[in-house]
Amino acid sequence: MHKMLLGVSMGLALLSGIAGCANMGIQERATLLGEETRAYRKAMRWGAYDLAHQLVRRRDGSAPAFDARALEGIRITSFEITNREMAADSVEAIVSAEISYYHVESGRVKTIKDRQTWWYDETTKHWYIDGSLPDFAAGLK
């Protein structure tokens, strides 16, 4: 009886350890998602659009076209991440943000809501936005 209880206890301990390792991976990805979304927010906030664009990748690994000239004159006054939800499989996340900005020629502040789909690349061990940088010009028309 003692041996059977010991076996069951060891089995449960092993399963707990495996579950702990799985949760640790999820926790590490969640932490990395937070770090990379903050890096993206800071790059956008300070007008380093080329740096922000480095976090934009399609799932096949390719980067969408980037036209730095389209962002000339755009100044972001605030960039607030309003929500960050990671999927249960911890390889996709939806990040919502509210961005206030203006173009230096108009001076009118506009606010857009930006919904980003982030995905985790097992090869590079980084999160990327599946999409593009926000279309600020559309909000200025």
Secondary structure, 3 states (H helix, E strand, C coil): CHHHHHHHHHHHHHHHHHHHHHHHHHHHHHHHHHHHHHHHHHHHHCCCHHHHHCCECCCCCCCCCCCHHHHCCEEEEEEEEEEEEECCCCCEEEEEEEEEEEECCCCCCEEEEEEEEEEEECCCCEEEECCCCCCHHHHHC
